Amino acid sequence: MARKQRQFSAQFKLETVLEILRGEKPVAQICRERQVTDGLVYKWRQEFNERATGIFEGKGASKRSSEADERIAELERLVGQLTMENALLKKGASYLTARRRTSEP
């Protein structure tokens, strides 16, 4: 008979890791109380430690992202303006060239 793997919620994992980090109880006792293996708990703790720094980077990253979006919009507007000016100058140049050809003897 196959053993069914238990699924743990993110909240359960977080509470377990925070309880370990507080250090009020030994890891073995926490594992017994929550009916999980110590290897699994250490894996959760490692994952928590790796991802925890990203929590605080998010605010600055979104600010930089919005500044970058504003800069991109400004540059796109400038490219559009220069494209229109370029097209206008090409038309003017072709008009002047055509007039010169028709006015030459």
C-alpha positions as CSV (number, residue, x, y, z in Angstrom):
1,M,0.0,0.0,0.0
2,A,1.4,3.4,-1.0
3,R,1.9,6.0,1.7
4,K,0.1,9.2,1.1
5,Q,2.3,12.3,1.3
6,R,1.1,15.0,3.6
7,Q,0.7,18.5,2.4
8,F,1.6,21.4,4.7
9,S,0.2,24.9,4.3
10,A,2.5,27.9,4.0
11,Q,1.1,29.1,7.3
12,F,2.0,25.9,9.1
13,K,5.6,26.0,7.7
14,L,6.0,29.6,8.7
15,E,4.8,29.0,12.2
16,T,7.1,26.0,12.6
17,V,10.1,27.9,11.3
18,L,9.4,31.0,13.5
19,E,9.1,28.7,16.5
20,I,12.5,27.2,15.8
21,L,14.0,30.7,15.2
22,R,12.7,31.9,18.6
23,G,14.7,29.1,20.2
24,E,12.2,28.6,23.1
25,K,12.1,24.8,22.5
26,P,14.5,22.3,21.1
27,V,14.0,21.4,17.4
28,A,13.3,17.8,18.3
29,Q,10.5,18.8,20.6
30,I,8.9,21.0,18.0
31,C,9.1,18.2,15.4
32,R,7.4,15.8,17.8
33,E,4.6,18.3,18.6
34,R,4.0,19.1,15.0
35,Q,4.6,15.5,13.8
36,V,7.2,16.3,11.2
37,T,10.7,15.2,10.6
38,D,13.7,17.3,11.6
39,G,15.1,17.1,8.0
40,L,11.9,18.6,6.7
41,V,12.0,21.4,9.3
42,Y,15.6,22.2,8.5
43,K,14.7,22.3,4.8
44,W,11.9,24.8,5.5
45,R,14.2,26.9,7.7
46,Q,16.8,27.0,4.9
47,E,14.2,28.0,2.3
48,F,12.9,30.7,4.7
49,N,16.4,32.1,5.2
50,E,17.1,32.2,1.4
51,R,13.8,34.0,0.6
52,A,13.6,36.3,3.6
53,T,15.9,39.0,2.2
54,G,13.6,39.3,-0.9
55,I,10.8,40.6,1.3
56,F,12.6,43.8,2.0
57,E,14.0,44.3,-1.5
58,G,10.5,44.4,-3.0
59,K,9.7,48.0,-2.0
60,G,12.9,49.5,-3.5
61,A,12.6,47.3,-6.6
62,S,9.0,48.6,-7.3
63,K,10.2,52.2,-7.0
64,R,13.1,51.5,-9.4
65,S,10.7,49.8,-11.7
66,S,8.3,52.7,-11.8
67,E,11.2,55.1,-12.4
68,A,12.4,52.9,-15.2
69,D,8.9,52.8,-16.7
70,E,8.7,56.6,-16.6
71,R,12.0,56.8,-18.3
72,I,11.0,54.3,-21.0
73,A,7.8,56.2,-21.6
74,E,9.7,59.5,-22.0
75,L,12.2,57.9,-24.4
76,E,9.4,56.4,-26.5
77,R,7.7,59.8,-26.7
78,L,11.0,61.3,-27.8
79,V,11.5,58.6,-30.5
80,G,8.0,59.3,-31.8
81,Q,8.7,63.0,-32.0
82,L,12.0,62.5,-33.8
83,T,10.4,60.0,-36.2
84,M,7.8,62.6,-37.1
85,E,10.4,65.3,-37.5
86,N,12.5,63.0,-39.7
87,A,9.6,62.2,-41.9
88,L,8.7,65.9,-42.3
89,L,12.3,66.8,-43.2
90,K,12.4,64.0,-45.8
91,K,9.2,65.3,-47.4
92,G,10.6,68.8,-47.4
93,A,13.9,67.6,-48.9
94,S,12.1,65.6,-51.6
95,Y,9.8,68.6,-52.3
96,L,12.8,70.9,-52.7
97,T,14.6,68.5,-54.9
98,A,11.6,68.0,-57.1
99,R,11.2,71.8,-57.5
100,R,14.8,72.3,-58.4
101,R,14.5,69.7,-61.1
102,T,11.4,71.3,-62.6
103,S,12.9,74.8,-62.5
104,E,16.2,73.9,-64.1
105,P,16.4,74.8,-67.9
